[in-house]
Amino acid sequence: PSLVTPIGGVWYSDTLLDFEWSPVTTLAPFGRGVISSRRVRNSLTHRSPIQYILEIDTVVSFADPIVIDTCTSAISSVALDEDFYYWRVCAFDLAGNVGAFSGPDSVGVDITPPHIESTTVWNDSSFLGPFEIMTRVDDVLAGVDSVMLYYRRDEDLNWHARVMCYIGSEWYLDTIPAISGYDDSVRYYIEACDGSQPGNVAHDPYGAPANYYGFVAGVTGIDELTTRTRPPYFGVGQNPAHSKVVFTIYLSADALIELCIYDVSGRLIAKPVGGRIPAGDHEVIWNAALNSGVYFYSFDSPWEYRTGKIVLIR
């Protein structure tokens, strides 16, 4: 059979997926029950209803599939957890004829919204603008699709939306235009959407637009705090990844750092970083010469302890 949907590694924000493939009317011989005469084989096939075996796994080898489903039609609904999956189908009949498995295809399940943090918070200020807003957004499965800055000043009747610019290491940047007068209230919030279908959406602050960040601009007699410190940062590059995984780290001071990689059993398989590294920006590349599947990382620093999932695709 030919796989119809889902294909192409598309991510879905639903745990119940419909797997569909093209119906089979004649079996190509494979495995047990092979019959050399096409005329005899076809006659048996026509007498015996064709059924299907659907296999789903997190590794493309299908060594131990997590789903093995026998189906009487060319569609099956399967409930899956968050992960990246491979699937394939073969056909068979009750006369003992078994067809070859289709080539595998892939699909992902991601029901978790992006994670938003470190959004710039403006205090009341005599500054008239424009007002720079930075935020950090990551999504470990489907990836970040878009990050929007919504703002509204006193002179605005409605919320205005701007697509934030990606500046690297999971950071996004945009500006709120300058105000036209004094004592102007400025409100803003962040909206991030991941790459699943339909996209999972997150807001910062939570509950936006009913909740939002706000400050008064153009106020006189306020001492300005002009120095803005950059917070320490840890991020994961493209995920799912292929031959390598890229980690980005920013340290505001020298620190002891430990970055470890584990397999699904919890066994430590790599330690890309383990020791004191200097302040500044660092890019750590883990060349993952491993089978496709799910792995986990832990990042330990004086500022945070963080764990997450890595999906390798071969």
Backbone as CSV, one residue per row, in Angstrom:
resi,resn,N_x,N_y,N_z,CA_x,CA_y,CA_z,C_x,C_y,C_z
1,PRO,0.825,-1.208,0.000,0.000,0.000,0.000,0.862,1.262,0.000
2,SER,0.274,2.351,-0.480,0.928,3.656,-0.431,0.364,4.440,0.745
3,LEU,1.250,5.056,1.522,0.813,5.825,2.679,0.236,7.160,2.217
4,VAL,-0.924,7.518,2.744,-1.632,8.729,2.308,-1.479,9.855,3.316
5,THR,-1.798,9.584,4.570,-1.707,10.605,5.609,-1.674,9.930,6.976
6,PRO,-0.910,10.472,7.921,-0.053,11.660,7.861,1.318,11.305,7.296
7,ILE,1.918,12.226,6.554,3.216,11.966,5.937,4.089,13.212,6.031
8,GLY,5.367,13.039,5.731,6.266,14.178,5.627,6.727,14.773,6.933
9,GLY,6.557,14.044,8.046,7.025,14.561,9.321,6.233,15.731,9.860
10,VAL,4.983,15.875,9.416,4.141,16.972,9.895,3.810,16.763,11.371
11,TRP,3.786,17.867,12.114,3.422,17.815,13.532,1.945,18.160,13.697
12,TYR,1.266,17.416,14.578,-0.139,17.666,14.873,-0.314,17.933,16.366
13,SER,-1.233,18.848,16.672,-1.514,19.171,18.074,-2.716,18.384,18.572
14,ASP,-2.744,17.120,18.235,-3.826,16.218,18.634,-3.211,14.852,18.899
15,THR,-3.645,14.209,19.963,-3.095,12.895,20.297,-3.821,11.755,19.592
16,LEU,-4.946,12.039,18.936,-5.680,11.017,18.186,-5.497,11.291,16.699
17,LEU,-4.746,10.419,16.027,-4.434,10.614,14.618,-5.088,9.536,13.764
18,ASP,-5.527,9.931,12.576,-6.061,8.994,11.591,-4.953,8.632,10.607
19,PHE,-4.576,7.368,10.585,-3.588,6.861,9.634,-4.338,6.248,8.450
20,GLU,-3.998,6.710,7.258,-4.726,6.274,6.061,-3.737,5.885,4.968
21,TRP,-4.083,4.847,4.212,-3.239,4.370,3.125,-4.131,3.901,1.978
22,SER,-3.517,3.654,0.833,-4.293,3.233,-0.331,-4.733,1.780,-0.173
23,PRO,-5.963,1.458,-0.551,-6.428,0.067,-0.466,-5.635,-0.842,-1.405
24,VAL,-5.519,-2.098,-1.031,-4.813,-3.098,-1.828,-5.832,-4.096,-2.368
25,THR,-5.731,-4.387,-3.668,-6.622,-5.384,-4.272,-5.885,-6.652,-4.662
26,THR,-4.556,-6.529,-4.911,-3.737,-7.680,-5.280,-2.452,-7.643,-4.489
27,LEU,-2.076,-8.750,-3.882,-0.880,-8.796,-3.056,0.353,-9.115,-3.878
28,ALA,1.417,-8.344,-3.644,2.738,-8.722,-4.144,3.322,-9.692,-3.146
29,PRO,3.798,-10.875,-3.564,4.234,-11.893,-2.611,5.423,-11.436,-1.789
30,PHE,5.366,-11.764,-0.506,6.465,-11.428,0.399,6.329,-12.298,1.634
31,GLY,7.415,-12.927,2.056,7.384,-13.695,3.304,6.656,-15.006,3.134
32,ARG,6.024,-15.436,4.190,5.403,-16.750,4.193,4.184,-16.770,3.274
33,GLY,3.839,-17.947,2.840,2.646,-18.096,2.009,2.829,-17.607,0.586
34,VAL,4.084,-17.503,0.107,4.314,-17.024,-1.253,3.820,-18.067,-2.255
35,ILE,3.040,-17.633,-3.209,2.491,-18.535,-4.221,3.031,-18.097,-5.573
36,SER,3.687,-19.021,-6.311,4.398,-18.649,-7.525,3.455,-18.344,-8.675
37,SER,2.337,-19.015,-8.755,1.428,-18.809,-9.872,0.574,-17.572,-9.625
38,ARG,0.704,-16.584,-10.507,-0.093,-15.372,-10.335,-1.580,-15.685,-10.434
39,ARG,-1.945,-16.594,-11.351,-3.367,-16.915,-11.509,-3.928,-17.540,-10.242
40,VAL,-3.161,-18.476,-9.656,-3.630,-19.109,-8.422,-3.634,-18.100,-7.281
41,ARG,-2.571,-17.290,-7.214,-2.487,-16.323,-6.116,-3.646,-15.334,-6.174
42,ASN,-3.957,-14.859,-7.374,-5.044,-13.911,-7.515,-6.380,-14.534,-7.145
43,SER,-6.564,-15.801,-7.509,-7.837,-16.441,-7.188,-8.010,-16.570,-5.689
44,LEU,-6.915,-16.879,-4.986,-6.992,-16.963,-3.528,-7.235,-15.594,-2.914
45,THR,-6.575,-14.577,-3.463,-6.735,-13.225,-2.943,-8.168,-12.752,-3.089
46,HIS,-8.766,-13.064,-4.223,-10.134,-12.622,-4.458,-11.100,-13.336,-3.524
47,ARG,-10.775,-14.563,-3.135,-11.658,-15.285,-2.223,-11.451,-14.850,-0.776
48,SER,-10.278,-14.328,-0.453,-9.955,-14.008,0.932,-9.892,-12.498,1.112
49,PRO,-10.658,-11.948,2.026,-10.619,-10.498,2.257,-9.216,-10.054,2.655
50,ILE,-8.814,-8.916,2.110,-7.498,-8.368,2.434,-7.582,-7.530,3.704
51,GLN,-6.627,-7.745,4.582,-6.508,-6.962,5.807,-5.121,-6.327,5.850
52,TYR,-4.884,-5.521,6.892,-3.650,-4.738,6.947,-3.043,-4.805,8.342
53,ILE,-1.729,-4.668,8.368,-1.010,-4.539,9.637,-0.359,-3.158,9.655
54,LEU,-0.736,-2.360,10.635,-0.162,-1.029,10.835,0.850,-1.093,11.969
55,GLU,2.081,-0.642,11.703,3.118,-0.575,12.727,3.542,0.875,12.923
56,ILE,3.681,1.267,14.192,4.116,2.621,14.554,5.218,2.498,15.590
57,ASP,6.288,3.271,15.402,7.405,3.214,16.352,8.113,4.563,16.373
58,THR,8.936,4.763,17.393,9.723,5.993,17.501,11.078,5.866,16.822
59,VAL,11.403,4.673,16.328,12.646,4.466,15.577,12.291,3.840,14.237
60,VAL,13.059,4.185,13.209,12.715,3.768,11.857,13.011,2.293,11.609
61,SER,13.728,1.637,12.515,14.015,0.212,12.347,12.821,-0.674,12.690
62,PHE,11.847,-0.152,13.437,10.671,-0.917,13.858,11.078,-2.207,14.569
63,ALA,12.158,-2.134,15.359,12.641,-3.330,16.053,11.624,-3.839,17.069
64,ASP,10.940,-2.933,17.727,9.931,-3.311,18.720,8.809,-2.280,18.663
65,PRO,7.930,-2.350,17.654,6.916,-1.311,17.453,6.050,-1.099,18.691
66,ILE,5.742,0.161,18.965,4.883,0.460,20.112,3.410,0.270,19.763
67,VAL,3.093,0.248,18.468,1.726,-0.029,18.014,1.796,-1.059,16.891
68,ILE,1.054,-2.147,17.041,0.845,-3.122,15.965,-0.659,-3.355,15.896
69,ASP,-1.273,-2.866,14.835,-2.728,-2.885,14.736,-3.147,-3.631,13.471
70,THR,-4.057,-4.583,13.621,-4.619,-5.295,12.476,-5.913,-4.606,12.069
71,CYS,-6.015,-4.225,10.795,-7.129,-3.408,10.325,-7.826,-4.101,9.155
72,THR,-9.127,-3.954,9.104,-9.896,-4.509,7.994,-10.148,-3.483,6.901
73,SER,-9.848,-2.209,7.166,-9.985,-1.157,6.159,-8.692,-0.358,6.102
74,ALA,-8.601,0.540,5.110,-7.355,1.270,4.872,-7.275,2.549,5.689
75,ILE,-7.744,2.506,6.910,-7.661,3.651,7.813,-7.738,3.149,9.243
76,SER,-7.008,3.809,10.125,-7.030,3.424,11.533,-6.775,4.656,12.387
77,SER,-7.554,4.824,13.445,-7.361,5.921,14.395,-6.564,5.403,15.580
78,VAL,-5.476,6.106,15.908,-4.572,5.662,16.967,-4.304,6.823,17.916
79,ALA,-4.383,6.563,19.218,-4.051,7.559,20.238,-2.563,7.444,20.571
80,LEU,-1.852,8.570,20.505,-0.408,8.586,20.723,-0.029,9.680,21.714
81,ASP,1.085,9.473,22.403,1.641,10.498,23.277,2.484,11.472,22.457
82,GLU,2.908,12.548,23.105,3.813,13.490,22.448,5.116,12.797,22.070
83,ASP,5.480,12.857,20.801,6.736,12.268,20.336,6.780,12.387,18.815
84,PHE,7.866,11.895,18.238,8.003,11.818,16.782,7.969,10.343,16.388
85,TYR,7.147,10.001,15.389,6.871,8.601,15.074,7.144,8.282,13.598
86,TYR,7.444,6.995,13.376,7.503,6.421,12.033,6.385,5.389,11.917
87,TRP,5.828,5.239,10.714,4.771,4.246,10.545,4.867,3.605,9.157
88,ARG,4.330,2.386,9.075,4.324,1.645,7.821,3.161,0.660,7.854
89,VAL,2.835,0.114,6.688,1.676,-0.780,6.562,2.024,-1.908,5.599
90,CYS,1.522,-3.110,5.898,1.555,-4.200,4.924,0.165,-4.815,4.838
91,ALA,-0.074,-5.523,3.746,-1.368,-6.174,3.525,-1.198,-7.688,3.559
92,PHE,-2.264,-8.379,3.969,-2.256,-9.840,3.961,-3.685,-10.327,3.756
93,ASP,-3.821,-11.593,3.404,-5.161,-12.164,3.333,-5.195,-13.473,4.114
94,LEU,-6.389,-13.986,4.292,-6.566,-15.179,5.121,-6.105,-16.445,4.421
95,ALA,-5.735,-16.334,3.129,-5.188,-17.489,2.424,-3.706,-17.680,2.724
96,GLY,-3.133,-16.761,3.492,-1.726,-16.882,3.858,-0.791,-16.030,3.039
97,ASN,-1.318,-15.217,2.114,-0.476,-14.310,1.335,-0.167,-13.068,2.161
98,VAL,1.102,-12.672,2.197,1.535,-11.499,2.952,2.309,-10.580,2.026
99,GLY,1.877,-9.342,1.912,2.562,-8.371,1.074,3.716,-7.711,1.801
100,ALA,4.544,-7.021,1.044,5.682,-6.304,1.623,5.203,-5.059,2.355
101,PHE,5.956,-4.663,3.376,5.657,-3.414,4.067,5.927,-2.234,3.138
102,SER,5.117,-1.221,3.271,5.370,0.030,2.560,6.642,0.672,3.099
103,GLY,7.202,1.592,2.332,8.279,2.406,2.877,7.740,3.247,4.019
104,PRO,8.543,3.502,5.055,8.036,4.228,6.221,7.848,5.712,5.932
105,ASP,6.948,6.322,6.670,6.818,7.779,6.687,6.748,8.215,8.142
106,SER,6.597,9.515,8.375,6.748,10.008,9.745,5.716,11.069,10.076
107,VAL,5.504,11.245,11.383,4.557,12.234,11.897,4.935,12.537,13.341
108,GLY,4.625,13.742,13.785,4.901,14.121,15.164,3.637,14.542,15.886
109,VAL,3.640,14.366,17.207,2.539,14.805,18.062,3.101,15.789,19.083
110,ASP,2.552,16.987,19.100,2.998,18.030,20.033,1.772,18.778,20.524
111,ILE,1.429,18.611,21.793,0.263,19.292,22.352,0.667,20.345,23.375
112,THR,1.965,20.633,23.466,2.466,21.602,24.437,2.767,22.929,23.750
113,PRO,2.248,24.051,24.263,2.540,25.352,23.649,4.009,25.722,23.813
114,PRO,4.492,26.679,23.023,5.857,27.165,23.209,6.054,27.733,24.612
115,HIS,7.310,27.770,25.030,7.671,28.326,26.337,8.223,29.735,26.131
116,ILE,7.626,30.715,26.801,8.036,32.116,26.684,8.618,32.568,28.016
117,GLU,9.761,33.234,27.967,10.360,33.738,29.199,11.251,34.936,28.890
118,SER,11.669,35.609,29.974,12.630,36.721,29.909,12.148,37.871,29.032
119,THR,10.833,38.097,28.980,10.303,39.236,28.236,10.715,40.543,28.906
120,THR,11.136,41.507,28.098,11.504,42.822,28.626,10.332,43.440,29.366
121,VAL,10.587,43.943,30.560,9.562,44.613,31.365,9.987,46.069,31.549
122,TRP,9.212,46.968,30.977,9.486,48.394,31.113,8.810,48.941,32.363
123,ASN,9.527,49.809,33.084,8.951,50.552,34.201,8.517,51.929,33.710
124,ASP,7.729,52.630,34.530,7.342,53.995,34.185,8.592,54.809,33.861
125,SER,8.507,55.620,32.799,9.709,56.260,32.272,9.376,57.609,31.652
126,SER,10.358,58.511,31.652,10.211,59.784,30.943,10.496,59.628,29.453
127,PHE,10.995,58.470,29.068,11.341,58.186,27.675,10.075,58.168,26.824
128,LEU,10.171,58.724,25.600,9.019,58.785,24.703,9.004,57.649,23.677
129,GLY,10.077,56.875,23.640,10.120,55.752,22.717,10.981,56.027,21.505
130,PRO,11.107,55.052,20.597,10.445,53.729,20.619,10.980,52.829,21.729
131,PHE,10.199,51.775,22.058,10.480,50.919,23.205,10.837,49.516,22.708
132,GLU,12.075,49.131,22.941,12.556,47.830,22.481,12.044,46.723,23.394
133,ILE,11.511,45.663,22.783,11.011,44.506,23.521,11.753,43.263,23.042
134,MET,12.343,42.535,23.977,12.974,41.250,23.675,12.268,40.154,24.460
135,THR,12.244,38.975,23.898,11.691,37.820,24.604,12.385,36.560,24.099
136,ARG,12.345,35.525,24.908,12.954,34.247,24.529,11.862,33.195,24.434
137,VAL,11.825,32.492,23.304,10.773,31.505,23.049,11.409,30.225,22.522
138,ASP,11.001,29.088,23.082,11.481,27.810,22.557,10.342,26.803,22.549
139,ASP,10.466,25.825,21.688,9.513,24.725,21.597,10.309,23.495,21.175
140,VAL,10.400,22.492,22.047,11.349,21.395,21.839,10.875,20.361,20.826
141,LEU,9.609,20.383,20.439,9.122,19.369,19.506,8.843,19.971,18.130
142,ALA,7.695,20.595,17.947,7.336,21.113,16.625,8.129,22.350,16.238
143,GLY,8.754,23.006,17.193,9.509,24.216,16.891,8.626,25.450,16.864
144,VAL,9.244,26.607,17.004,8.514,27.875,17.015,8.189,28.284,15.582
145,ASP,6.928,28.593,15.324,6.507,29.036,13.993,6.458,30.557,13.900
146,SER,5.913,31.228,14.910,5.815,32.686,14.876,5.774,33.235,16.292
147,VAL,6.301,34.452,16.436,6.242,35.185,17.702,5.732,36.585,17.387
148,MET,4.665,36.984,18.051,4.020,38.264,17.785,4.107,39.164,19.015
149,LEU,4.340,40.445,18.765,4.260,41.471,19.801,2.969,42.251,19.591
150,TYR,2.109,42.242,20.588,0.884,43.035,20.558,1.059,44.227,21.491
151,TYR,0.684,45.417,21.028,0.806,46.606,21.876,-0.393,47.525,21.657
152,ARG,-0.653,48.339,22.662,-1.720,49.351,22.570,-1.346,50.525,23.463
153,ARG,-1.283,51.704,22.872,-1.027,52.938,23.608,-2.345,53.681,23.808
154,ASP,-2.318,54.755,24.585,-3.565,55.486,24.830,-4.196,55.982,23.541
155,GLU,-3.367,56.341,22.555,-3.912,56.871,21.305,-4.406,55.780,20.360
156,ASP,-4.210,54.509,20.716,-4.627,53.401,19.853,-6.007,52.895,20.254
157,LEU,-6.881,52.727,19.257,-8.212,52.201,19.539,-8.187,50.690,19.753
158,ASN,-7.279,49.999,19.055,-7.212,48.543,19.117,-5.773,48.094,19.336
159,TRP,-5.622,46.811,19.613,-4.295,46.227,19.715,-3.645,46.183,18.331
160,HIS,-2.365,46.527,18.272,-1.579,46.400,17.044,-0.681,45.173,17.165
161,ALA,-0.498,44.455,16.059,0.321,43.240,16.057,1.540,43.435,15.169
162,ARG,2.694,42.973,15.654,3.933,43.023,14.883,4.615,41.663,14.975
163,VAL,5.142,41.200,13.843,5.908,39.955,13.832,7.297,40.248,14.374
164,MET,7.677,39.576,15.459,8.973,39.822,16.069,10.081,39.181,15.238
165,CYS,11.246,39.812,15.253,12.387,39.367,14.457,13.244,38.403,15.267
166,TYR,13.572,37.253,14.671,14.446,36.281,15.337,15.885,36.773,15.248
167,ILE,16.560,36.887,16.401,17.929,37.402,16.424,18.930,36.345,16.877
168,GLY,18.483,35.096,17.001,19.389,34.012,17.346,19.249,33.539,18.773
169,SER,19.644,32.274,18.983,19.652,31.671,20.324,18.300,31.780,21.013
170,GLU,17.214,31.622,20.221,15.832,31.607,20.706,15.343,32.975,21.173
171,TRP,16.065,34.045,20.849,15.663,35.400,21.217,14.956,36.076,20.043
172,TYR,13.920,36.875,20.386,13.149,37.628,19.404,13.105,39.093,19.824
173,LEU,13.040,39.983,18.828,13.146,41.419,19.088,12.158,42.187,18.228
174,ASP,11.550,43.211,18.828,10.764,44.187,18.080,10.626,45.444,18.937
175,THR,9.957,46.453,18.399,9.819,47.719,19.121,8.378,48.201,19.093
176,ILE,7.996,48.866,20.169,6.729,49.591,20.224,7.022,51.020,19.778
177,PRO,6.280,51.559,18.806,6.572,52.913,18.322,6.488,53.954,19.439
178,ALA,7.149,55.074,19.208,7.159,56.166,20.186,5.748,56.703,20.415
179,ILE,5.526,57.229,21.603,4.235,57.827,21.935,4.180,59.249,21.377
180,SER,2.971,59.787,21.262,2.794,61.122,20.679,2.678,62.215,21.725
181,GLY,2.564,61.851,22.995,2.426,62.858,24.047,3.038,62.376,25.339
182,TYR,2.660,63.012,26.432,3.196,62.657,27.742,2.152,61.892,28.555
183,ASP,2.648,61.206,29.587,1.777,60.418,30.480,0.881,59.467,29.683
184,ASP,1.509,58.753,28.795,0.810,57.815,27.905,0.981,56.397,28.454
185,SER,-0.116,55.705,28.670,-0.058,54.315,29.136,0.199,53.390,27.950
186,VAL,1.202,52.527,28.098,1.577,51.581,27.048,1.354,50.168,27.570
187,ARG,0.635,49.365,26.807,0.338,47.986,27.199,0.875,47.053,26.117
188,TYR,1.354,45.881,26.515,1.877,44.951,25.515,1.882,43.532,26.061
189,TYR,1.878,42.567,25.136,2.015,41.155,25.502,2.597,40.394,24.314
190,ILE,3.039,39.172,24.576,3.667,38.322,23.560,2.753,37.138,23.255
191,GLU,2.669,36.775,21.976,1.955,35.564,21.552,2.891,34.724,20.693
192,ALA,3.038,33.450,21.045,3.906,32.537,20.292,3.100,31.326,19.847
193,CYS,3.363,30.885,18.622,2.674,29.726,18.052,3.718,28.737,17.548
194,ASP,3.492,27.444,17.783,4.461,26.450,17.314,4.089,25.941,15.924
195,GLY,4.888,24.999,15.414,4.729,24.525,14.049,3.788,23.358,13.873
196,SER,3.008,23.029,14.878,2.059,21.922,14.737,0.802,22.399,14.012
197,GLN,-0.072,21.447,13.646,-1.306,21.753,12.943,-2.501,21.231,13.723
198,PRO,-3.417,22.123,14.179,-3.246,23.575,14.271,-2.237,23.922,15.358
199,GLY,-1.679,25.117,15.292,-0.599,25.490,16.193,-1.030,25.611,17.646
200,ASN,-0.159,25.166,18.557,-0.341,25.431,19.978,0.095,26.868,20.249
201,VAL,-0.688,27.593,21.028,-0.452,29.019,21.238,-0.184,29.292,22.711
202,ALA,0.813,30.145,22.975,1.140,30.571,24.334,1.151,32.091,24.391
203,HIS,0.862,32.638,25.577,0.885,34.084,25.784,1.736,34.426,26.994
204,ASP,2.369,35.566,26.920,3.101,36.117,28.058,2.741,37.596,28.182
205,PRO,2.137,38.001,29.318,1.833,37.170,30.482,0.655,36.240,30.218
206,TYR,0.556,35.220,31.064,-0.523,34.250,30.932,-1.867,34.965,31.063
207,GLY,-2.800,34.596,30.210,-4.129,35.194,30.246,-4.299,36.394,29.342
208,ALA,-3.244,36.745,28.562,-3.353,37.874,27.632,-4.437,37.582,26.580
209,PRO,-5.131,38.622,26.083,-4.904,40.041,26.338,-5.587,40.608,27.569
210,ALA,-6.355,39.796,28.311,-6.949,40.329,29.538,-5.853,40.761,30.511
211,ASN,-4.746,40.018,30.532,-3.564,40.400,31.306,-2.492,40.888,30.337
212,TYR,-1.698,41.852,30.757,-0.669,42.412,29.880,0.387,43.112,30.727
213,TYR,1.539,43.390,30.078,2.550,44.246,30.692,2.164,45.696,30.410
214,GLY,2.436,46.581,31.359,2.079,47.975,31.148,2.989,48.929,31.894
215,PHE,3.137,50.122,31.343,3.914,51.180,31.992,3.433,52.523,31.457
216,VAL,3.806,53.574,32.144,3.477,54.931,31.721,4.728,55.567,31.141
217,ALA,4.630,56.051,29.919,5.761,56.683,29.240,5.569,58.199,29.201
218,GLY,6.691,58.910,29.064,6.627,60.369,28.982,6.350,61.032,30.309
219,VAL,6.729,60.376,31.389,6.534,60.936,32.727,7.774,61.740,33.095
220,THR,7.624,62.928,33.626,8.764,63.759,34.027,9.134,63.475,35.473
221,GLY,10.420,63.755,35.797,10.879,63.627,37.176,11.199,62.212,37.606
222,ILE,11.463,61.285,36.646,11.794,59.896,36.980,13.260,59.651,36.671
223,ASP,13.991,59.112,37.629,15.369,58.703,37.383,15.358,57.445,36.532
224,GLU,16.058,57.472,35.407,16.035,56.356,34.474,17.064,55.299,34.838
225,LEU,16.689,54.058,34.669,17.620,52.933,34.770,17.948,52.513,33.342
226,THR,19.097,52.977,32.852,19.422,52.789,31.442,20.177,51.497,31.178
227,THR,20.779,50.907,32.213,21.563,49.697,32.016,20.667,48.469,32.135
228,ARG,20.629,47.676,31.090,19.823,46.460,31.094,20.764,45.268,30.985
229,THR,20.744,44.423,31.983,21.650,43.281,31.996,21.036,42.131,31.207
230,ARG,21.887,41.399,30.528,21.451,40.235,29.761,21.479,39.023,30.671
231,PRO,20.373,38.306,30.801,20.339,37.167,31.719,21.074,35.959,31.148
232,PRO,21.568,35.059,32.007,22.146,33.799,31.518,21.114,33.036,30.688
233,TYR,21.615,32.217,29.765,20.710,31.579,28.813,21.240,30.212,28.393
234,PHE,20.303,29.267,28.214,20.614,27.958,27.642,19.514,27.607,26.651
235,GLY,19.895,27.143,25.459,18.900,26.793,24.457,19.358,25.645,23.582
236,VAL,18.388,25.002,22.938,18.644,23.887,22.020,18.299,24.349,20.619
237,GLY,19.162,24.032,19.646,18.928,24.422,18.264,17.845,23.589,17.616
238,GLN,18.015,23.265,16.346,16.994,22.524,15.598,16.680,21.201,16.279
239,ASN,15.399,20.982,16.532,14.949,19.787,17.239,13.547,19.455,16.743
240,PRO,13.339,18.329,16.025,14.222,17.193,15.789,15.491,17.567,15.012
241,ALA,16.540,16.802,15.257,17.836,17.039,14.637,18.257,15.811,13.845
242,HIS,19.275,15.990,13.011,19.771,14.877,12.196,21.105,14.375,12.745
243,SER,22.207,14.783,12.184,23.495,14.211,12.599,24.105,14.899,13.811
244,LYS,23.632,16.084,14.151,24.212,16.791,15.289,23.154,17.647,15.969
245,VAL,23.392,17.916,17.257,22.522,18.783,18.044,23.361,19.959,18.519
246,VAL,22.841,21.170,18.341,23.571,22.379,18.720,22.919,22.998,19.955
247,PHE,23.716,23.194,20.999,23.271,23.863,22.213,23.919,25.248,22.269
248,THR,23.163,26.256,22.680,23.707,27.601,22.845,23.640,27.986,24.316
249,ILE,24.733,28.556,24.805,24.845,28.918,26.218,25.396,30.334,26.312
250,TYR,24.775,31.150,27.159,25.350,32.452,27.501,25.490,32.524,29.016
251,LEU,26.692,32.853,29.473,26.971,32.996,30.898,27.363,34.436,31.184
252,SER,26.766,35.010,32.206,27.119,36.376,32.599,28.382,36.404,33.453
253,ALA,28.836,35.232,33.911,30.068,35.116,34.694,30.610,33.703,34.530
254,ASP,31.900,33.507,34.831,32.469,32.159,34.802,31.666,31.246,35.720
255,ALA,31.474,29.994,35.301,30.639,29.106,36.114,30.941,27.649,35.794
256,LEU,30.626,26.781,36.780,30.675,25.337,36.573,29.397,24.904,35.863
257,ILE,29.553,24.233,34.729,28.419,23.841,33.898,28.507,22.347,33.620
258,GLU,27.341,21.689,33.610,27.289,20.281,33.241,26.126,20.064,32.289
259,LEU,26.442,19.529,31.113,25.438,19.203,30.108,25.557,17.719,29.789
260,CYS,24.493,16.956,30.061,24.523,15.498,29.903,23.417,15.043,28.955
261,ILE,23.679,13.923,28.258,22.713,13.310,27.351,22.414,11.896,27.840
262,TYR,21.126,11.514,27.829,20.700,10.202,28.313,19.826,9.520,27.261
263,ASP,19.818,8.174,27.283,18.861,7.455,26.449,17.560,7.281,27.224
264,VAL,16.580,6.601,26.618,15.256,6.499,27.234,15.264,5.687,28.522
265,SER,16.301,4.873,28.731,16.399,4.099,29.971,17.027,4.901,31.102
266,GLY,17.486,6.122,30.801,18.148,6.943,31.803,19.647,6.753,31.867
267,ARG,20.198,5.979,30.941,21.643,5.734,30.925,22.372,6.930,30.319
268,LEU,23.410,7.394,31.015,24.227,8.491,30.506,25.012,8.015,29.290
269,ILE,24.865,8.708,28.151,25.561,8.294,26.935,26.546,9.349,26.441
270,ALA,26.456,10.576,26.956,27.396,11.619,26.531,27.369,12.761,27.537
271,LYS,28.507,13.443,27.655,28.602,14.645,28.485,29.353,15.700,27.670
272,PRO,28.620,16.455,26.829,29.275,17.453,25.985,30.003,18.544,26.759
273,VAL,29.509,18.877,27.961,30.158,19.895,28.790,30.188,19.393,30.220
274,GLY,31.335,19.533,30.851,31.455,19.167,32.261,32.647,19.868,32.877
275,GLY,32.432,21.035,33.460,33.530,21.787,34.047,33.265,23.276,34.018
276,ARG,34.279,24.065,34.357,34.146,25.517,34.402,34.373,26.099,33.007
277,ILE,33.454,26.948,32.584,33.617,27.640,31.309,33.496,29.141,31.554
278,PRO,34.143,29.945,30.716,34.178,31.389,30.957,32.870,32.074,30.587
279,ALA,32.719,33.293,31.069,31.550,34.101,30.724,31.526,34.376,29.227
280,GLY,30.325,34.563,28.698,30.170,34.878,27.281,29.288,33.885,26.560
281,ASP,29.266,33.990,25.238,28.452,33.117,24.397,29.239,31.874,24.005
282,HIS,28.565,30.727,24.049,29.201,29.462,23.693,28.237,28.638,22.840
283,GLU,28.797,27.928,21.861,28.026,26.987,21.045,28.622,25.601,21.239
284,VAL,27.797,24.689,21.725,28.241,23.321,21.992,27.584,22.403,20.969
285,ILE,28.395,21.652,20.230,27.877,20.748,19.198,28.074,19.306,19.653
286,TRP,26.964,18.574,19.712,27.018,17.147,20.036,26.786,16.371,18.750
287,ASN,27.808,15.698,18.266,27.691,14.854,17.076,27.072,13.521,17.479
288,ALA,25.805,13.379,17.179,25.023,12.247,17.683,25.071,11.080,16.707
289,ALA,26.082,10.235,16.830,26.203,9.046,15.971,25.393,7.904,16.569
290,LEU,24.089,8.122,16.677,23.196,7.161,17.322,22.015,6.878,16.411
291,ASN,21.236,5.861,16.776,20.037,5.530,16.023,18.979,6.605,16.208
292,SER,18.047,6.659,15.274,16.908,7.554,15.424,16.149,7.210,16.697
293,GLY,15.553,8.217,17.284,14.785,7.985,18.498,14.781,9.203,19.394
294,VAL,14.317,8.991,20.614,14.185,10.058,21.600,15.293,9.938,22.634
295,TYR,15.922,11.059,22.925,16.951,11.142,23.953,16.626,12.329,24.858
296,PHE,17.310,12.409,25.981,17.031,13.459,26.948,18.325,14.159,27.342
297,TYR,18.202,15.437,27.697,19.361,16.187,28.164,19.072,16.796,29.532
298,SER,20.128,17.066,30.278,20.027,17.847,31.511,21.110,18.910,31.474
299,PHE,20.749,20.118,31.865,21.681,21.242,31.906,21.680,21.793,33.325
300,ASP,22.857,21.821,33.932,22.976,22.253,35.324,23.968,23.407,35.400
301,SER,23.515,24.536,35.934,24.359,25.716,36.113,23.969,26.386,37.428
302,PRO,24.740,27.376,37.887,24.351,28.084,39.116,23.026,28.821,38.989
303,TRP,22.547,29.044,37.747,21.333,29.833,37.559,20.100,28.978,37.300
304,GLU,20.285,27.809,36.747,19.109,26.988,36.459,19.504,25.525,36.287
305,TYR,18.503,24.669,36.529,18.614,23.251,36.182,17.476,22.967,35.225
306,ARG,17.810,22.431,34.059,16.805,22.275,33.015,16.954,20.915,32.360
307,THR,15.828,20.282,32.065,15.823,19.011,31.342,14.916,19.141,30.127
308,GLY,15.157,18.301,29.138,14.333,18.347,27.945,14.539,17.127,27.072
309,LYS,13.837,17.116,25.962,13.815,15.977,25.048,14.474,16.356,23.729
310,ILE,15.231,15.417,23.176,15.843,15.578,21.857,15.344,14.444,20.968
311,VAL,14.921,14.772,19.763,14.478,13.766,18.798,15.497,13.707,17.664
312,LEU,16.086,12.525,17.458,17.037,12.316,16.366,16.333,11.616,15.211
313,ILE,16.578,12.112,13.993,15.996,11.532,12.786,17.124,11.162,11.843
314,ARG,17.123,9.934,11.385,18.137,9.477,10.423,17.555,9.377,9.026
